Structures are given as C-alpha cells and as structure tokens.
Amino acid sequence: MNSFLLNRATGSISPQSLERAYATRLLHALQPAPTVTFSSEPGPREEASNSRSHEAQKHARVAHKAGVNVIAIDRFEGRWLLSGGADSSLAIYDLESSSEITASSTSSSSSPEPLYPTASLPRIDPSSSFGLTHLSYYPFDSLAFLSTSYSHHLRLHSSLTLQPSFSISLDSVPYTHAVSPIASHLLVAVGTQHPAVRLVDLRSGAASHSLPGHTGAVLSVGWCPNGNLGGKVGSGAGEWVLASGSADGTVRMWDVRRSSAALGTLDMEDSVGVGLGHGGGTGASGANNARGYKRNPDAKAHVGPVNGLVWTEDGRYLITAGHDERIRVWDTSTGANNLVNFGPVVRNRALSTVTPIFSPEGWIGKGKELLFWPNEREILGFEWKEGRLMKRLKVLRSLEVDGRGPGGVPVGRNVMDRVMGLAWRAHEVEIYSAHADGQIRAWRPWVKQMEEDEEESDDYVGKEREDEERKRKRAELDELYESITKRSFIQS
C-alpha cells in the first residue's frame, strides 16, 4: 500500500486508482465482527439488564428467536437494516448506532451491548405465524418496503411503524419478489408455488397479469437494472425485461410489454449465443427470436431447481445458481453460457430462495467485483468473471446453549448456523448475514490485520534494502581488494 501512496504523492497514479487499491485491500480483509450483535428486545434497559439472569441475557442477543429468514438494507443511506423471522416477526435496526454502542460498552465491559430494534412487530398477521420469505426496500424511497410470507400475501409496509398499508393475496406461497430499480412502471414480479410469474401493479393494488411458461414453482426473479440491457437493446427497453428461475431447472427471459412475453430460455449447452442479430423467427417451432434467446422448451440452465439469480449493475450479465451446485454466468445480450467454473466448493441445497450479492461496481474496477455466495455455514467470495475463490468467511458458531441433551451434552439453538441471506451495506465495506440460529452477523474489514500485514511488508522491504546495501558494500570491498592484489603482482 505504501507504494500506492508514494505513487499518488508523485502524481504517477490517479486518485481513483488509489481508491480502488485501498477498497480492494478492505474487501480482502473482511472478517467476522463478533462485537456487533442484534437483540430482539425493544430497547436497552440498564436496570433490568443488571437484574436479568444469565440465561435471559443470552437470549437477548438473538435477533429473532425462531430464526432469521431474510434481511435487507436501504440503498440510500445504508443505515437501516430490516429483518424478518421464521415466526412472521419484523424488526428494523439503526446500523449507525453500532460503532457508538460498541465503543462505549467495550471500555467498561468485555461483552458489548447489542443493537436494539428501533421498531418491531411480533407478527405481521396477528392470526397466523407463517414465516417471511423475502424483504426488499421500495427502490425509490426507503420509507417503504415490501414483504412476502408463507401466508400467501404480498404486503407494502411503512418503514417507520412496520405496519402493512397494503396487502394482496396471491393464492399460493410466494418465495420471492422484485421491483425494478429503474422503471417508471410499478410492477412487482412475484415468484410463487404456481408455475406462472405473477405481476402486481402497486398503482392499482391488484394483480396485473401472469407470465406462463415454467412447469415448476418460480423460486427467483430479477428485473434488468439497466435501461439498455447492456447496450444491446433499444433505449429504455431494458426496464421491461425480467428474468426468472424455476424448480424445473429453466431460466426464462421476459419482455412484459409483449403479448407473448417470453423472449426465450437460457441453455447451459449454448456457449455461443446462437441467432443473435439474425432476426430469427418468433414462432413456436423452436427457432430463435430477434434477441437471440432460444425458444427451445427443453433448454435447461441447471440440472435441478434454480433458486438464485442476480444481474450485474450494467445489465450485461446474469448470474444464476441451482441445486446442481453450479453457479453460471450468462451474457444477456446473446443468452450464451460463459462457461465460468466456480469449482467444487459451492453448496446449494436450500429449498428457499438464495440470492448472491456483488460488491459495489465502482470500487475496485468494472468487471473485478467480488460475488459473495451464502454457502450454508460460510460465505464465499469469488472473482465472478474467472470463478476464482478469493475469500472464505467462516461462520463463528454461537457458544450460547438452550439446554442439555441426553448425557448432559449442550444443545445449541441450531448447530448448522445456516446462512439464510446476505445484504451489502451501501457506502461501507460491510456485509450482514441472516442465520437460522436467530442471529444476524456482521462482517467488516479487520484493520488491525491490515496494519500488521503492512508492517510485515515494510519490514520485508527494509530487510531487502539492507541486504542489497550489504551486497553492494561487499562487492566494492572485493573490487578494492582485487585491484590492490593486481598492483602488488605487477610491481613484483
């Protein structure tokens, strides 16, 4: 890092290059942050906390006692974290208070105070306790967010009170939903147990229409985040393009403006992108359509259910994950499989939707972002264009136990500690993860480790310079000795 600082001081590199270099170091220094914990209690009570039993204090460090199903962080401030439990409970936390609480509590106690929710809701629906399946902030205003749950409902909530202001029954279990971050329309795409993608219009508060084509439950959906779909589609067309993954192993692309909305199906056997730009037919005969996606009904993206799907920020690529324990990268302008190999370390057996996340695009250079994948009991960071594993974040198991099993063996809340979901905090190098044991864990750069590496690097450079100086002096001495020896020989 010192070389970058020196080069910046001399003007050899730009400020952006220095920023990218430092951001890269921060990303690779991500480690568990055990001092950041979350409580399900409504707020700190110092007197009560002093009188509480040790067992009660242990339970106070759990965000949702039944397990955390989903989390989401607002994209504007990166301050408000939403969490949803397996018991239909909701909570919202102020992440800005994390550093203040940690700093004040660590000075007087070895056990820092947890983050308490600024608002909480024991149950979304008082008459049921069905767990939440997905949470997402309204993309244009962090004062509202959407939720889906096993109670068959899609709801719109206020971020201040968490109370639902709008609710619609979908008549089947919704697994996931998505709102376009760029579109002028207010269509919510919902993946449900029914094989058709449901579109709900927030303006009218009713289901708009469905997108039939899948033959299994729809487990993942995502709108294109770029209006031009990576520069390959006409201006403004990208906001209407949707991708969906199903339990039948297919990933379908849709243009919701069209009467026949299906653009085609991604094929893992196609590494070329057959038919792009040739104006292929749009009939049902299996020919390619005008955008090059195959309309072959037998084409599969994965051998097994597709429960993970995410677009790159520029809309040029789509990343999908399936129960075949493969992550695939697709060129969205051609529909081609880029044949990126992520190796045998990927694990994906969850029945729920599992969505990977990207590090911000502008931080470490376009195309060099890290893709973070929730790999059951760990988080994997990949260079997504090469499939190279760059980071492996192990989940620290909780030491708290709920009781004793046969023979007095401690029984934990959930020995698997499975990662249920990930969320990136905007404007910060921080990841938050939801876990089946009821905890929300934070991952932050370990600055101390960076400083130690820096010192080791400086010591190594200093030692190299000392060795070079010693060699130079030794060479000069040998040269002087040789010249004196030659003169003595000539004189004799």
GUMI-414296 format. One line per 8 residues: for each residue x, y, z of C-alpha. Coordinates in nm, 2 decimals. Each point is the difference from the previous one (the first is absolute). Layout:
<vovos>
X Y Z  ...
</vovos>
This chain:
<vovos>
0.00 0.00 0.00  0.29 0.23 0.07  0.10 -0.02 -0.37  -0.34 0.12 -0.10  0.02 0.29 0.25  0.35 0.09 -0.14  -0.12 -0.02 -0.36  -0.30 0.22 0.09
0.22 0.26 0.17  0.22 0.01 -0.31  -0.30 0.02 -0.23  0.07 -0.33 -0.17  -0.35 -0.14 0.06  -0.34 0.16 0.02  -0.21 0.04 0.32  -0.24 -0.26 -0.14
0.28 -0.26 -0.03  0.10 0.06 0.36  -0.37 -0.03 0.11  -0.04 -0.32 -0.19  0.32 -0.14 0.15  -0.11 0.08 0.35  -0.35 -0.13 -0.05  0.14 -0.33 -0.13
0.21 -0.03 0.31  -0.31 0.06 0.22  -0.20 -0.26 -0.19  0.27 -0.26 0.05  0.03 0.09 0.37  -0.37 -0.08 0.07  -0.03 -0.20 0.33  -0.27 -0.08 0.25
-0.09 0.29 0.23  -0.11 -0.18 0.32  -0.04 0.33 0.19  -0.31 0.08 -0.22  -0.30 -0.19 0.12  -0.37 0.05 -0.03  -0.27 -0.04 0.26  -0.37 -0.07 -0.04
-0.09 0.21 0.30  -0.16 0.34 -0.06  0.28 0.20 0.16  0.27 0.01 0.27  -0.10 0.01 0.36  0.31 0.04 0.22  -0.17 -0.08 0.33  -0.19 -0.30 -0.14
0.31 -0.13 -0.18  0.19 0.00 0.33  -0.27 -0.21 0.17  -0.06 -0.24 -0.28  0.12 -0.35 0.02  0.30 -0.12 -0.21  -0.24 -0.22 -0.21  -0.23 0.30 -0.07
0.30 0.21 -0.10  0.11 -0.27 -0.25  -0.34 0.00 -0.16  0.01 0.38 -0.03  0.28 -0.03 -0.25  -0.22 -0.18 -0.26  -0.17 0.21 -0.27  -0.29 -0.24 -0.05
-0.05 -0.29 0.23  -0.15 -0.22 -0.27  0.28 0.07 -0.24  0.08 0.28 -0.25  -0.14 -0.07 -0.34  0.07 0.32 -0.19  0.18 0.33 0.03  0.02 0.32 -0.21
0.19 0.33 0.03  -0.11 0.33 -0.16  0.20 0.11 -0.31  0.00 0.37 0.07  0.15 0.05 0.34  0.12 -0.36 0.07  -0.13 0.06 0.36  -0.32 -0.19 0.05
0.00 -0.38 0.02  -0.32 -0.19 -0.03  -0.03 -0.36 0.13  -0.28 -0.25 -0.02  -0.03 -0.32 0.21  -0.13 -0.35 -0.05  -0.29 0.09 0.24  -0.13 0.30 -0.22
0.17 0.26 0.22  0.16 0.31 -0.14  0.27 0.24 0.14  0.19 0.30 -0.12  0.35 0.10 0.13  0.21 0.32 -0.03  0.34 -0.11 -0.11  0.15 0.34 0.08
-0.03 -0.07 0.37  0.22 -0.31 -0.03  0.34 0.18 0.03  -0.13 0.22 0.28  -0.14 -0.28 0.21  0.31 -0.22 -0.06  0.24 0.28 0.09  -0.18 0.10 0.32
-0.06 -0.36 0.12  0.33 -0.15 -0.07  0.18 0.25 0.22  -0.20 -0.12 0.31  -0.09 -0.35 -0.08  0.13 -0.30 -0.19  -0.35 -0.07 -0.15  -0.11 0.30 -0.22
-0.37 0.10 0.00  -0.19 -0.14 -0.30  -0.19 0.22 -0.25  -0.37 0.04 0.10  -0.28 0.04 -0.25  -0.13 0.35 -0.05  -0.34 -0.16 -0.09  -0.12 -0.36 0.01
-0.31 -0.20 -0.08  -0.06 -0.33 0.17  -0.21 -0.13 -0.29  -0.10 0.15 -0.34  -0.34 -0.17 0.02  -0.12 -0.05 0.36  -0.21 -0.30 -0.10  0.30 -0.20 -0.14
0.37 -0.06 0.05  0.11 -0.09 -0.35  0.36 0.09 -0.06  0.13 0.27 -0.24  0.15 -0.10 -0.33  0.14 0.33 -0.14  0.04 0.36 0.10  0.10 0.29 -0.23
0.00 0.38 0.04  -0.20 0.20 -0.25  0.27 0.10 -0.24  -0.09 0.37 -0.02  -0.07 0.07 0.36  0.13 -0.17 0.31  -0.30 0.09 0.21  -0.19 -0.29 -0.16
0.08 -0.37 -0.05  -0.16 -0.31 -0.13  -0.03 -0.35 0.16  -0.12 -0.34 -0.11  -0.08 -0.28 0.24  -0.13 -0.36 0.01  -0.34 0.14 0.08  -0.04 0.05 -0.38
0.01 0.38 0.03  0.20 0.29 -0.16  0.01 0.30 0.23  0.11 0.36 -0.02  0.12 0.14 0.34  0.10 0.33 0.16  0.37 0.00 0.11  -0.09 0.21 0.30
-0.27 -0.21 0.16  0.05 -0.33 -0.20  -0.37 -0.03 -0.03  -0.13 -0.12 -0.34  -0.19 0.27 -0.19  -0.09 -0.22 -0.30  -0.05 -0.38 -0.03  -0.09 -0.23 -0.28
-0.06 -0.38 0.01  0.18 -0.20 -0.27  -0.19 -0.33 0.07  0.34 -0.18 0.01  0.32 0.01 0.20  0.22 0.29 -0.13  0.37 -0.08 0.02  0.15 0.33 -0.13
-0.09 0.33 -0.16  0.18 0.28 -0.18  -0.07 0.37 -0.09  0.20 0.16 -0.28  0.25 0.26 0.13  -0.03 0.21 -0.32  -0.34 -0.05 -0.15  -0.28 0.25 -0.02
-0.25 -0.28 0.05  -0.08 -0.12 0.35  -0.03 -0.37 -0.08  0.11 -0.25 0.26  0.11 -0.34 -0.14  -0.08 -0.28 0.25  0.12 -0.36 -0.02  -0.24 -0.24 0.16
-0.09 -0.36 0.03  -0.20 0.04 -0.32  0.21 -0.05 -0.32  -0.10 0.35 -0.14  0.18 0.32 0.10  -0.25 0.23 0.16  0.01 0.38 -0.07  -0.16 0.23 0.26
-0.06 0.37 -0.08  0.05 0.22 0.30  -0.19 0.28 -0.15  -0.33 -0.20 -0.03  0.08 -0.23 0.29  -0.10 -0.30 -0.21  0.16 -0.28 -0.19  0.08 0.13 -0.36
0.06 -0.33 -0.19  0.20 -0.32 0.01  0.29 -0.13 -0.20  -0.06 -0.37 -0.08  0.28 -0.23 -0.12  0.17 -0.17 0.29  -0.12 -0.34 0.10  0.11 0.02 0.37
0.00 0.25 0.29  0.17 0.34 -0.07  0.28 0.03 0.25  0.19 0.31 -0.12  -0.08 0.32 -0.20  0.19 0.31 -0.09  -0.05 0.31 -0.21  0.27 0.13 -0.23
0.17 0.29 0.18  0.11 0.18 -0.32  -0.24 0.17 -0.25  0.20 -0.12 -0.30  0.06 -0.36 0.11  0.37 0.04 -0.02  -0.02 0.22 -0.31  -0.14 -0.27 -0.23
-0.37 0.09 0.02  -0.18 0.32 -0.11  0.00 0.29 0.24  -0.23 -0.05 0.29  -0.09 -0.36 -0.08  0.21 -0.15 0.28  -0.24 0.12 0.27  -0.26 -0.24 -0.13
0.23 -0.30 -0.01  -0.04 -0.26 0.28  0.19 -0.33 0.07  -0.15 -0.28 0.20  0.13 -0.34 0.13  -0.21 -0.30 0.07  0.00 -0.33 0.18  -0.01 -0.16 -0.35
0.36 0.11 -0.06  -0.08 0.27 -0.25  0.09 0.37 -0.01  -0.24 0.20 -0.22  0.03 0.35 -0.13  -0.31 0.22 -0.04  -0.10 0.33 -0.15  -0.32 0.08 0.19
-0.12 0.25 -0.26  -0.05 -0.27 -0.26  -0.32 -0.21 -0.04  0.23 -0.31 -0.03  0.23 0.12 0.28  0.25 -0.28 -0.02  0.33 0.09 -0.17  0.15 -0.34 0.05
0.17 -0.25 0.22  0.37 -0.01 0.10  0.17 -0.32 -0.10  0.31 -0.12 0.19  0.11 -0.19 -0.31  0.02 0.32 -0.20  0.33 0.19 0.04  -0.03 0.20 -0.32
-0.34 0.17 0.01  -0.15 -0.14 -0.31  -0.21 0.23 -0.22  0.09 0.35 0.13  -0.07 0.27 -0.25  -0.13 -0.23 -0.27  -0.37 0.08 0.06  -0.09 -0.36 0.07
-0.37 -0.10 -0.01  -0.22 0.06 0.30  -0.22 -0.30 -0.06  -0.03 -0.30 0.24  0.21 -0.23 -0.23  0.31 0.03 0.23  0.16 0.27 -0.22  0.19 0.29 0.17
-0.18 0.33 0.04  0.13 0.34 -0.10  0.21 0.04 0.31  0.18 -0.33 -0.03  -0.14 -0.19 0.30  -0.10 -0.36 -0.07  -0.37 -0.08 -0.01  0.08 -0.37 0.04
-0.24 -0.13 0.27  0.25 -0.27 0.10  0.29 0.24 0.07  0.12 -0.01 0.36  0.22 0.25 0.19  0.07 -0.24 0.29  -0.05 -0.37 0.08  -0.24 0.07 0.29
-0.20 0.29 0.14  0.14 0.35 -0.06  -0.03 0.18 0.33  0.25 0.28 -0.04  0.01 0.29 -0.26  0.17 0.34 -0.02  0.09 0.25 -0.27  0.32 0.20 -0.02
-0.05 0.37 0.04  0.05 0.07 -0.37  -0.25 -0.27 -0.10  0.25 -0.17 -0.23  0.02 -0.32 0.20  -0.24 -0.22 0.20  0.13 -0.24 0.27  -0.22 -0.30 0.09
0.04 -0.28 0.26  -0.17 -0.33 0.03  -0.03 -0.32 0.19  0.26 -0.16 -0.23  0.24 0.21 0.22  0.11 0.20 -0.30  0.02 0.38 -0.05  -0.03 0.11 -0.36
0.08 0.33 -0.17  -0.21 0.10 -0.30  0.05 0.27 -0.26  -0.34 0.17 -0.01  0.04 0.14 -0.35  0.04 -0.34 -0.16  -0.13 -0.25 0.26  0.34 -0.18 -0.01
0.14 -0.20 0.29  0.34 0.15 0.08  0.12 -0.34 0.14  0.15 0.15 0.31  0.11 -0.27 0.25  -0.05 0.08 0.37  0.15 -0.33 0.11  -0.13 -0.28 0.23
-0.04 0.22 0.31  -0.35 0.13 -0.08  -0.28 -0.14 0.22  -0.36 0.06 -0.08  -0.27 -0.23 0.15  -0.24 0.26 0.14  -0.36 -0.02 -0.10  -0.04 0.38 0.05
0.13 0.27 -0.23  0.37 0.07 0.05  0.13 0.31 -0.17  0.37 0.09 -0.03  0.12 0.36 0.02  0.26 0.22 -0.17  0.25 0.24 0.14  -0.07 0.35 -0.14
0.10 0.03 -0.36  0.20 0.33 0.01  0.22 -0.09 0.30  0.26 -0.25 -0.15  -0.05 0.04 -0.37  -0.27 -0.11 -0.24  -0.01 -0.38 -0.04  0.22 -0.05 0.31
-0.28 0.00 0.25  -0.02 -0.29 0.25  -0.30 -0.22 0.00  -0.09 -0.12 0.35  -0.19 -0.32 0.03  -0.17 -0.14 0.32  0.15 -0.34 0.01  -0.20 -0.16 0.28
0.23 0.06 0.30  0.24 0.23 -0.17  0.01 0.29 -0.25  0.21 -0.03 -0.31  0.14 0.29 -0.20  0.08 -0.06 -0.37  0.15 0.19 -0.28  -0.32 -0.06 -0.20
0.15 0.04 -0.35  0.26 -0.27 0.07  -0.17 -0.20 0.26  0.31 0.03 0.23  -0.06 -0.04 0.37  0.14 0.31 0.17  -0.16 0.00 0.35  -0.14 -0.26 0.24
-0.18 0.14 0.30  -0.08 -0.27 0.26  -0.30 0.04 0.23  0.10 0.01 0.36  -0.23 -0.23 0.19  -0.19 0.15 0.30  0.12 -0.12 0.34  -0.34 0.05 0.16
-0.20 -0.31 0.06  -0.37 -0.04 0.07  0.03 -0.31 0.22  0.14 -0.34 0.04  -0.07 -0.31 -0.21  0.04 -0.37 0.09  0.31 -0.05 0.22  0.03 0.37 0.08
0.12 0.09 -0.35  -0.06 0.37 -0.08  -0.26 0.06 -0.26  0.04 0.32 -0.21  -0.28 0.20 -0.16  0.10 -0.14 -0.35  0.33 -0.18 -0.04  -0.01 0.06 -0.37
-0.01 0.38 0.03  -0.10 0.00 -0.37  0.03 0.33 -0.19  -0.35 0.10 -0.11  0.09 0.32 -0.19  0.25 0.28 -0.05  -0.03 0.38 -0.03  0.27 0.25 -0.09
0.01 0.33 0.19  0.01 0.30 -0.24  0.29 0.24 0.03  0.19 -0.24 0.23  0.21 -0.31 -0.04  -0.24 -0.21 0.21  -0.20 -0.31 -0.05  -0.29 -0.12 0.23
-0.13 -0.36 0.00  -0.32 -0.16 0.13  0.03 -0.33 0.17  -0.24 -0.29 0.09  0.12 0.02 0.36  -0.17 0.33 0.05  0.31 0.22 -0.03  0.10 0.28 -0.24
0.37 0.01 -0.05  0.22 0.28 -0.12  0.32 -0.03 -0.22  0.24 0.30 0.00  0.36 0.06 -0.11  0.25 -0.10 0.27  0.20 0.32 0.00  0.25 -0.13 0.26
0.08 -0.29 -0.23  0.05 0.24 -0.29  0.24 0.20 0.22  0.19 -0.31 0.10  0.03 -0.10 -0.36  0.12 0.35 -0.09  0.27 -0.02 0.28  0.11 -0.34 -0.12
0.02 0.13 -0.35  0.20 0.31 0.11  0.23 -0.23 0.21  0.05 -0.22 -0.31  0.08 0.29 -0.22  0.23 0.15 0.26  0.18 -0.33 0.03  0.03 -0.03 -0.38
0.16 0.35 -0.01  0.25 -0.09 0.28  0.09 -0.32 -0.19  0.05 0.20 -0.32  0.22 0.26 0.18  0.21 -0.28 0.16  0.05 -0.17 -0.34  0.10 0.34 -0.16
0.26 0.07 0.28  0.13 -0.36 -0.03  0.04 0.04 -0.38  0.18 0.33 0.05  0.23 -0.16 0.25  0.07 -0.30 -0.22  0.07 0.23 -0.29  0.24 0.21 0.21
0.18 -0.31 0.13  0.03 -0.13 -0.36  0.15 0.33 -0.13  0.26 0.01 0.29  0.10 -0.37 -0.07  0.05 0.07 -0.37  0.22 0.31 0.07  0.22 -0.20 0.24
0.04 -0.28 -0.26  0.10 0.24 -0.27  0.26 0.18 0.22  0.16 -0.33 0.10
</vovos>
